[in-house]
Amino acid sequence: MSWRRITIKFPGSCVVCGKEVEAGKPGLWAKGEGVKHEDCVTLELACAVCGGPAGCPTCEHADTCDIPSVSQACICGRCGESPGALERYLEAAAKKLPAGP
């Protein structure tokens, strides 16, 4: 289930930091998961090659990257430094793109 941005209707505890999420404030909710503060969200892309975390919080491009617009075009450090990285990345990207005419 994906997290939805809502105005919190009832007070609760953030599933990330444990602090109170106040009623009437913006937050995120997911059925069966709970609520969390918007500030507690860590956006993390999946590596296009291995599917693991791409390492967004520690990425050298974190200051200039617009995570919501880059989709799943990132590669993690481990895959990026391994031999044949470009070929594996291109192969993985080709599988995700629609076939051309």
N, CA, C and O atoms as CSV, one atom per row, in Angstrom:
chain,resi,resn,atom,element,x,y,z
A,1,MET,N,N,0.861,-1.178,0.000
A,1,MET,CA,C,0.000,0.000,0.000
A,1,MET,C,C,0.896,1.226,0.000
A,1,MET,O,O,1.904,1.273,0.705
A,2,SER,N,N,0.527,2.199,-0.782
A,2,SER,CA,C,1.344,3.409,-0.858
A,2,SER,C,C,0.883,4.439,0.174
A,2,SER,O,O,-0.270,4.451,0.606
A,3,TRP,N,N,1.808,5.283,0.542
A,3,TRP,CA,C,1.521,6.340,1.511
A,3,TRP,C,C,0.749,7.450,0.827
A,3,TRP,O,O,1.079,7.844,-0.292
A,4,ARG,N,N,-0.285,7.959,1.499
A,4,ARG,CA,C,-1.117,9.048,0.967
A,4,ARG,C,C,-0.943,10.280,1.830
A,4,ARG,O,O,-0.915,10.199,3.058
A,5,ARG,N,N,-0.826,11.428,1.168
A,5,ARG,CA,C,-0.725,12.695,1.897
A,5,ARG,C,C,-2.143,13.101,2.299
A,5,ARG,O,O,-3.030,13.215,1.454
A,6,ILE,N,N,-2.341,13.316,3.603
A,6,ILE,CA,C,-3.661,13.677,4.127
A,6,ILE,C,C,-3.512,14.737,5.209
A,6,ILE,O,O,-2.408,15.031,5.669
A,7,THR,N,N,-4.659,15.308,5.607
A,7,THR,CA,C,-4.716,16.106,6.828
A,7,THR,C,C,-5.104,15.124,7.922
A,7,THR,O,O,-6.143,14.470,7.833
A,8,ILE,N,N,-4.282,15.017,8.941
A,8,ILE,CA,C,-4.497,14.038,10.006
A,8,ILE,C,C,-5.786,14.369,10.758
A,8,ILE,O,O,-5.961,15.496,11.222
A,9,LYS,N,N,-6.690,13.390,10.880
A,9,LYS,CA,C,-7.970,13.600,11.553
A,9,LYS,C,C,-7.904,13.288,13.042
A,9,LYS,O,O,-8.619,13.901,13.835
A,10,PHE,N,N,-7.058,12.347,13.427
A,10,PHE,CA,C,-6.945,11.948,14.827
A,10,PHE,C,C,-5.472,11.942,15.212
A,10,PHE,O,O,-4.624,11.589,14.392
A,11,PRO,N,N,-5.154,12.325,16.441
A,11,PRO,CA,C,-3.751,12.282,16.856
A,11,PRO,C,C,-3.245,10.840,16.890
A,11,PRO,O,O,-3.998,9.901,17.149
A,12,GLY,N,N,-1.965,10.698,16.625
A,12,GLY,CA,C,-1.355,9.370,16.645
A,12,GLY,C,C,0.145,9.498,16.795
A,12,GLY,O,O,0.668,10.594,16.993
A,13,SER,N,N,0.830,8.380,16.701
A,13,SER,CA,C,2.286,8.368,16.809
A,13,SER,C,C,2.903,8.073,15.449
A,13,SER,O,O,2.428,7.201,14.721
A,14,CYS,N,N,3.941,8.787,15.116
A,14,CYS,CA,C,4.661,8.603,13.860
A,14,CYS,C,C,5.360,7.244,13.883
A,14,CYS,O,O,6.034,6.907,14.857
A,15,VAL,N,N,5.199,6.465,12.814
A,15,VAL,CA,C,5.816,5.139,12.758
A,15,VAL,C,C,7.324,5.216,12.530
A,15,VAL,O,O,8.018,4.208,12.664
A,16,VAL,N,N,7.840,6.397,12.189
A,16,VAL,CA,C,9.273,6.559,11.955
A,16,VAL,C,C,9.979,7.071,13.207
A,16,VAL,O,O,10.921,6.446,13.694
A,17,CYS,N,N,9.518,8.217,13.730
A,17,CYS,CA,C,10.220,8.843,14.855
A,17,CYS,C,C,9.572,8.582,16.210
A,17,CYS,O,O,10.200,8.794,17.248
A,18,GLY,N,N,8.312,8.119,16.209
A,18,GLY,CA,C,7.630,7.830,17.463
A,18,GLY,C,C,6.984,9.030,18.129
A,18,GLY,O,O,6.264,8.864,19.114
A,19,LYS,N,N,7.220,10.239,17.620
A,19,LYS,CA,C,6.626,11.436,18.212
A,19,LYS,C,C,5.173,11.573,17.762
A,19,LYS,O,O,4.731,10.926,16.812
A,20,GLU,N,N,4.440,12.439,18.478
A,20,GLU,CA,C,3.026,12.641,18.176
A,20,GLU,C,C,2.832,13.293,16.811
A,20,GLU,O,O,3.562,14.207,16.427
A,21,VAL,N,N,1.821,12.794,16.086
A,21,VAL,CA,C,1.357,13.427,14.857
A,21,VAL,C,C,0.037,14.084,15.238
A,21,VAL,O,O,-0.928,13.398,15.572
A,22,GLU,N,N,-0.005,15.406,15.189
A,22,GLU,CA,C,-1.162,16.148,15.671
A,22,GLU,C,C,-2.311,16.141,14.668
A,22,GLU,O,O,-2.095,16.169,13.456
A,23,ALA,N,N,-3.541,16.103,15.196
A,23,ALA,CA,C,-4.733,16.212,14.366
A,23,ALA,C,C,-4.763,17.592,13.712
A,23,ALA,O,O,-4.376,18.584,14.329
A,24,GLY,N,N,-5.219,17.650,12.475
A,24,GLY,CA,C,-5.315,18.907,11.746
A,24,GLY,C,C,-4.056,19.285,10.985
A,24,GLY,O,O,-4.065,20.233,10.200
A,25,LYS,N,N,-2.987,18.561,11.207
A,25,LYS,CA,C,-1.711,18.838,10.527
A,25,LYS,C,C,-1.569,17.920,9.314
A,25,LYS,O,O,-2.177,16.850,9.278
A,26,PRO,N,N,-0.773,18.327,8.320
A,26,PRO,CA,C,-0.532,17.427,7.186
A,26,PRO,C,C,0.366,16.265,7.609
A,26,PRO,O,O,1.220,16.409,8.484
A,27,GLY,N,N,0.160,15.133,6.984
A,27,GLY,CA,C,0.975,13.957,7.269
A,27,GLY,C,C,0.763,12.912,6.196
A,27,GLY,O,O,0.099,13.167,5.191
A,28,LEU,N,N,1.323,11.748,6.407
A,28,LEU,CA,C,1.178,10.644,5.460
A,28,LEU,C,C,0.547,9.462,6.179
A,28,LEU,O,O,0.853,9.194,7.341
A,29,TRP,N,N,-0.344,8.752,5.472
A,29,TRP,CA,C,-1.056,7.616,6.037
A,29,TRP,C,C,-1.055,6.479,5.032
A,29,TRP,O,O,-1.164,6.707,3.827
A,30,ALA,N,N,-0.933,5.260,5.522
A,30,ALA,CA,C,-1.069,4.063,4.695
A,30,ALA,C,C,-1.873,3.041,5.486
A,30,ALA,O,O,-1.586,2.788,6.657
A,31,LYS,N,N,-2.871,2.459,4.851
A,31,LYS,CA,C,-3.724,1.469,5.500
A,31,LYS,C,C,-2.865,0.324,6.027
A,31,LYS,O,O,-2.059,-0.255,5.299
A,32,GLY,N,N,-3.050,0.017,7.283
A,32,GLY,CA,C,-2.303,-1.067,7.900
A,32,GLY,C,C,-0.890,-0.697,8.333
A,32,GLY,O,O,-0.210,-1.498,8.973
A,33,GLU,N,N,-0.442,0.514,7.987
A,33,GLU,CA,C,0.912,0.955,8.342
A,33,GLU,C,C,0.896,1.980,9.465
A,33,GLU,O,O,1.696,1.903,10.398
A,34,GLY,N,N,-0.027,2.950,9.373
A,34,GLY,CA,C,-0.099,4.018,10.360
A,34,GLY,C,C,0.111,5.373,9.719
A,34,GLY,O,O,-0.183,5.568,8.539
A,35,VAL,N,N,0.621,6.308,10.506
A,35,VAL,CA,C,0.856,7.670,10.031
A,35,VAL,C,C,2.308,8.063,10.281
A,35,VAL,O,O,2.995,7.479,11.119
A,36,LYS,N,N,2.748,9.056,9.540
A,36,LYS,CA,C,4.080,9.615,9.775
A,36,LYS,C,C,4.098,11.075,9.356
A,36,LYS,O,O,3.312,11.507,8.513
A,37,HIS,N,N,5.011,11.825,9.961
A,37,HIS,CA,C,5.197,13.232,9.607
A,37,HIS,C,C,5.730,13.325,8.180
A,37,HIS,O,O,6.430,12.427,7.712
A,38,GLU,N,N,5.397,14.402,7.501
A,38,GLU,CA,C,5.967,14.614,6.163
A,38,GLU,C,C,7.489,14.733,6.241
A,38,GLU,O,O,8.196,14.296,5.332
A,39,ASP,N,N,7.989,15.323,7.323
A,39,ASP,CA,C,9.437,15.489,7.486
A,39,ASP,C,C,10.160,14.167,7.740
A,39,ASP,O,O,11.382,14.100,7.607
A,40,CYS,N,N,9.432,13.128,8.099
A,40,CYS,CA,C,10.055,11.833,8.389
A,40,CYS,C,C,10.169,10.948,7.145
A,40,CYS,O,O,10.657,9.820,7.225
A,41,VAL,N,N,9.727,11.449,6.025
A,41,VAL,CA,C,9.794,10.679,4.786
A,41,VAL,C,C,11.203,10.757,4.216
A,41,VAL,O,O,11.764,11.842,4.066
A,42,THR,N,N,11.761,9.610,3.903
A,42,THR,CA,C,13.041,9.557,3.211
A,42,THR,C,C,12.774,8.957,1.847
A,42,THR,O,O,12.431,7.780,1.736
A,43,LEU,N,N,12.930,9.755,0.819
A,43,LEU,CA,C,12.728,9.238,-0.525
A,43,LEU,C,C,13.944,8.424,-0.935
A,43,LEU,O,O,15.080,8.881,-0.801
A,44,GLU,N,N,13.710,7.249,-1.421
A,44,GLU,CA,C,14.782,6.347,-1.812
A,44,GLU,C,C,14.367,5.644,-3.093
A,44,GLU,O,O,13.328,4.987,-3.140
A,45,LEU,N,N,15.164,5.781,-4.106
A,45,LEU,CA,C,14.906,5.088,-5.358
A,45,LEU,C,C,15.509,3.700,-5.314
A,45,LEU,O,O,16.438,3.433,-4.552
A,46,ALA,N,N,14.969,2.821,-6.141
A,46,ALA,CA,C,15.534,1.484,-6.284
A,46,ALA,C,C,16.570,1.517,-7.403
A,46,ALA,O,O,16.411,2.238,-8.388
A,47,CYS,N,N,17.619,0.738,-7.242
A,47,CYS,CA,C,18.647,0.621,-8.274
A,47,CYS,C,C,18.019,-0.024,-9.506
A,47,CYS,O,O,17.332,-1.038,-9.388
A,48,ALA,N,N,18.244,0.546,-10.670
A,48,ALA,CA,C,17.680,0.023,-11.911
A,48,ALA,C,C,18.250,-1.346,-12.257
A,48,ALA,O,O,17.624,-2.097,-13.005
A,49,VAL,N,N,19.416,-1.685,-11.732
A,49,VAL,CA,C,20.064,-2.955,-12.068
A,49,VAL,C,C,19.696,-4.060,-11.080
A,49,VAL,O,O,19.180,-5.100,-11.487
A,50,CYS,N,N,19.954,-3.850,-9.780
A,50,CYS,CA,C,19.754,-4.928,-8.797
A,50,CYS,C,C,18.434,-4.827,-8.038
A,50,CYS,O,O,18.012,-5.797,-7.408
A,51,GLY,N,N,17.777,-3.667,-8.088
A,51,GLY,CA,C,16.514,-3.488,-7.386
A,51,GLY,C,C,16.657,-3.084,-5.933
A,51,GLY,O,O,15.659,-2.783,-5.278
A,52,GLY,N,N,17.881,-3.071,-5.412
A,52,GLY,CA,C,18.125,-2.652,-4.034
A,52,GLY,C,C,18.071,-1.138,-3.918
A,52,GLY,O,O,17.857,-0.458,-4.922
A,53,PRO,N,N,18.260,-0.587,-2.716
A,53,PRO,CA,C,18.256,0.865,-2.553
A,53,PRO,C,C,19.384,1.508,-3.356
A,53,PRO,O,O,20.511,1.014,-3.370
A,54,ALA,N,N,19.066,2.612,-4.020
A,54,ALA,CA,C,20.066,3.305,-4.837
A,54,ALA,C,C,21.034,4.121,-3.986
A,54,ALA,O,O,22.104,4.499,-4.465
A,55,GLY,N,N,20.680,4.399,-2.737
A,55,GLY,CA,C,21.576,5.154,-1.859
A,55,GLY,C,C,21.347,6.646,-1.919
A,55,GLY,O,O,22.285,7.422,-1.736
A,56,CYS,N,N,20.112,7.066,-2.172
A,56,CYS,CA,C,19.799,8.487,-2.332
A,56,CYS,C,C,20.275,9.380,-1.181
A,56,CYS,O,O,20.844,10.438,-1.449
A,57,PRO,N,N,20.070,9.005,0.083
A,57,PRO,CA,C,20.488,9.909,1.161
A,57,PRO,C,C,21.987,10.213,1.181
A,57,PRO,O,O,22.388,11.272,1.664
A,58,THR,N,N,22.813,9.316,0.671
A,58,THR,CA,C,24.262,9.534,0.696
A,58,THR,C,C,24.850,9.759,-0.694
A,58,THR,O,O,26.070,9.768,-0.856
A,59,CYS,N,N,24.006,9.939,-1.681
A,59,CYS,CA,C,24.463,10.108,-3.064
A,59,CYS,C,C,25.187,11.443,-3.247
A,59,CYS,O,O,24.809,12.452,-2.652
A,60,GLU,N,N,26.221,11.431,-4.069
A,60,GLU,CA,C,26.973,12.659,-4.333
A,60,GLU,C,C,26.136,13.703,-5.066
A,60,GLU,O,O,26.488,14.883,-5.068
A,61,HIS,N,N,25.037,13.287,-5.687
A,61,HIS,CA,C,24.171,14.210,-6.428
A,61,HIS,C,C,22.912,14.585,-5.646
A,61,HIS,O,O,22.006,15.204,-6.205
A,62,ALA,N,N,22.839,14.222,-4.366
A,62,ALA,CA,C,21.633,14.430,-3.560
A,62,ALA,C,C,21.191,15.893,-3.512
A,62,ALA,O,O,19.992,16.169,-3.470
A,63,ASP,N,N,22.130,16.828,-3.519
A,63,ASP,CA,C,21.782,18.250,-3.425
A,63,ASP,C,C,21.107,18.774,-4.680
A,63,ASP,O,O,20.340,19.734,-4.606
A,64,THR,N,N,21.372,18.169,-5.831
A,64,THR,CA,C,20.830,18.672,-7.090
A,64,THR,C,C,19.812,17.734,-7.726
A,64,THR,O,O,19.182,18.102,-8.717
A,65,CYS,N,N,19.636,16.538,-7.183
A,65,CYS,CA,C,18.733,15.548,-7.770
A,65,CYS,C,C,17.284,15.846,-7.394
A,65,CYS,O,O,16.984,16.148,-6.239
A,66,ASP,N,N,16.400,15.761,-8.367
A,66,ASP,CA,C,14.967,15.900,-8.130
A,66,ASP,C,C,14.384,14.485,-8.154
A,66,ASP,O,O,13.928,14.013,-9.195
A,67,ILE,N,N,14.402,13.816,-7.006
A,67,ILE,CA,C,14.053,12.402,-6.923
A,67,ILE,C,C,12.708,12.069,-7.577
A,67,ILE,O,O,12.643,11.092,-8.324
A,68,PRO,N,N,11.628,12.830,-7.337
A,68,PRO,CA,C,10.362,12.444,-7.967
A,68,PRO,C,C,10.404,12.448,-9.495
A,68,PRO,O,O,9.631,11.725,-10.123
A,69,SER,N,N,11.289,13.246,-10.112
A,69,SER,CA,C,11.300,13.275,-11.572
A,69,SER,C,C,12.293,12.344,-12.239
A,69,SER,O,O,12.248,12.188,-13.459
A,70,VAL,N,N,13.193,11.717,-11.482
A,70,VAL,CA,C,14.159,10.836,-12.144
A,70,VAL,C,C,13.649,9.407,-12.261
A,70,VAL,O,O,14.334,8.546,-12.815
A,71,SER,N,N,12.456,9.149,-11.745
A,71,SER,CA,C,11.847,7.828,-11.843
A,71,SER,C,C,12.782,6.778,-11.265
A,71,SER,O,O,13.328,6.973,-10.179
A,72,GLN,N,N,12.972,5.686,-11.959
A,72,GLN,CA,C,13.846,4.612,-11.478
A,72,GLN,C,C,15.096,4.526,-12.341
A,72,GLN,O,O,15.517,3.433,-12.718
A,73,ALA,N,N,15.687,5.665,-12.654
A,73,ALA,CA,C,16.840,5.706,-13.550
A,73,ALA,C,C,18.174,5.700,-12.824
A,73,ALA,O,O,19.208,5.936,-13.449
A,74,CYS,N,N,18.183,5.438,-11.527
A,74,CYS,CA,C,19.432,5.473,-10.769
A,74,CYS,C,C,20.060,4.095,-10.651
A,74,CYS,O,O,19.412,3.071,-10.869
A,75,ILE,N,N,21.331,4.100,-10.303
A,75,ILE,CA,C,22.079,2.867,-10.089
A,75,ILE,C,C,22.822,3.010,-8.763
A,75,ILE,O,O,23.364,4.075,-8.464
A,76,CYS,N,N,22.848,1.949,-7.974
A,76,CYS,CA,C,23.517,2.019,-6.674
A,76,CYS,C,C,25.034,2.011,-6.862
A,76,CYS,O,O,25.530,1.650,-7.929
A,77,GLY,N,N,25.753,2.401,-5.840
A,77,GLY,CA,C,27.207,2.470,-5.905
A,77,GLY,C,C,27.849,1.131,-6.203
A,77,GLY,O,O,28.802,1.057,-6.978
A,78,ARG,N,N,27.332,0.059,-5.589
A,78,ARG,CA,C,27.903,-1.271,-5.808
A,78,ARG,C,C,27.774,-1.695,-7.272
A,78,ARG,O,O,28.740,-2.176,-7.865
A,79,CYS,N,N,26.581,-1.519,-7.860
A,79,CYS,CA,C,26.390,-1.893,-9.270
A,79,CYS,C,C,27.163,-0.957,-10.188
A,79,CYS,O,O,27.705,-1.390,-11.205
A,80,GLY,N,N,27.216,0.325,-9.833
A,80,GLY,CA,C,27.906,1.305,-10.666
A,80,GLY,C,C,29.402,1.095,-10.738
A,80,GLY,O,O,30.036,1.474,-11.723
A,81,GLU,N,N,29.976,0.494,-9.703
A,81,GLU,CA,C,31.421,0.275,-9.676
A,81,GLU,C,C,31.829,-1.115,-10.150
A,81,GLU,O,O,33.020,-1.397,-10.281
A,82,SER,N,N,30.858,-1.984,-10.407
A,82,SER,CA,C,31.194,-3.345,-10.823
A,82,SER,C,C,31.520,-3.391,-12.317
A,82,SER,O,O,31.035,-2.551,-13.076
A,83,PRO,N,N,32.334,-4.360,-12.752
A,83,PRO,CA,C,32.666,-4.485,-14.175
A,83,PRO,C,C,31.403,-4.717,-15.004
A,83,PRO,O,O,30.518,-5.468,-14.592
A,84,GLY,N,N,31.319,-4.089,-16.148
A,84,GLY,CA,C,30.163,-4.233,-17.028
A,84,GLY,C,C,28.953,-3.452,-16.567
A,84,GLY,O,O,27.831,-3.755,-16.974
A,85,ALA,N,N,29.159,-2.449,-15.723
A,85,ALA,CA,C,28.048,-1.683,-15.152
A,85,ALA,C,C,27.194,-1.020,-16.224
A,85,ALA,O,O,25.966,-1.083,-16.163
A,86,LEU,N,N,27.821,-0.393,-17.195
A,86,LEU,CA,C,27.054,0.309,-18.227
A,86,LEU,C,C,26.193,-0.665,-19.021
A,86,LEU,O,O,25.025,-0.381,-19.289
A,87,GLU,N,N,26.745,-1.788,-19.392
A,87,GLU,CA,C,25.992,-2.774,-20.169
A,87,GLU,C,C,24.799,-3.312,-19.373
A,87,GLU,O,O,23.700,-3.441,-19.912
A,88,ARG,N,N,25.019,-3.626,-18.087
A,88,ARG,CA,C,23.934,-4.133,-17.248
A,88,ARG,C,C,22.871,-3.066,-17.024
A,88,ARG,O,O,21.680,-3.375,-16.980
A,89,TYR,N,N,23.295,-1.813,-16.883
A,89,TYR,CA,C,22.349,-0.711,-16.701
A,89,TYR,C,C,21.497,-0.536,-17.959
A,89,TYR,O,O,20.276,-0.403,-17.871
A,90,LEU,N,N,22.138,-0.536,-19.126
A,90,LEU,CA,C,21.402,-0.371,-20.384
A,90,LEU,C,C,20.426,-1.523,-20.608
A,90,LEU,O,O,19.311,-1.310,-21.086
A,91,GLU,N,N,20.838,-2.728,-20.268
A,91,GLU,CA,C,19.963,-3.895,-20.408
A,91,GLU,C,C,18.750,-3.773,-19.483
A,91,GLU,O,O,17.622,-4.044,-19.895
A,92,ALA,N,N,18.983,-3.369,-18.245
A,92,ALA,CA,C,17.887,-3.207,-17.285
A,92,ALA,C,C,16.941,-2.092,-17.723
A,92,ALA,O,O,15.722,-2.229,-17.616
A,93,ALA,N,N,17.503,-0.990,-18.216
A,93,ALA,CA,C,16.671,0.131,-18.672
A,93,ALA,C,C,15.843,-0.268,-19.886
A,93,ALA,O,O,14.680,0.122,-19.995
A,94,ALA,N,N,16.426,-1.038,-20.796
A,94,ALA,CA,C,15.702,-1.467,-21.999
A,94,ALA,C,C,14.498,-2.334,-21.639
A,94,ALA,O,O,13.469,-2.273,-22.312
A,95,LYS,N,N,14.616,-3.137,-20.588
A,95,LYS,CA,C,13.500,-3.988,-20.161
A,95,LYS,C,C,12.344,-3.168,-19.604
A,95,LYS,O,O,11.189,-3.588,-19.679
A,96,LYS,N,N,12.652,-2.001,-19.047
A,96,LYS,CA,C,11.618,-1.165,-18.436
A,96,LYS,C,C,10.945,-0.228,-19.431
A,96,LYS,O,O,9.851,0.273,-19.171
A,97,LEU,N,N,11.590,0.012,-20.563
A,97,LEU,CA,C,11.035,0.925,-21.556
A,97,LEU,C,C,10.104,0.177,-22.498
A,97,LEU,O,O,10.321,-1.003,-22.777
A,98,PRO,N,N,9.066,0.853,-22.992
A,98,PRO,CA,C,8.185,0.201,-23.957
A,98,PRO,C,C,8.931,-0.054,-25.267
A,98,PRO,O,O,9.821,0.707,-25.645
A,99,ALA,N,N,8.560,-1.122,-25.944
A,99,ALA,CA,C,9.191,-1.461,-27.226
A,99,ALA,C,C,8.853,-0.403,-28.269
A,99,ALA,O,O,7.731,0.102,-28.316
A,100,GLY,N,N,9.819,-0.080,-29.088
A,100,GLY,CA,C,9.627,0.923,-30.141
A,100,GLY,C,C,8.906,0.344,-31.344
A,100,GLY,O,O,8.612,-0.851,-31.379
A,101,PRO,N,N,8.618,1.184,-32.332
A,101,PRO,CA,C,7.872,0.735,-33.520
A,101,PRO,C,C,8.640,-0.238,-34.371
A,101,PRO,O,O,8.133,-0.694,-35.396
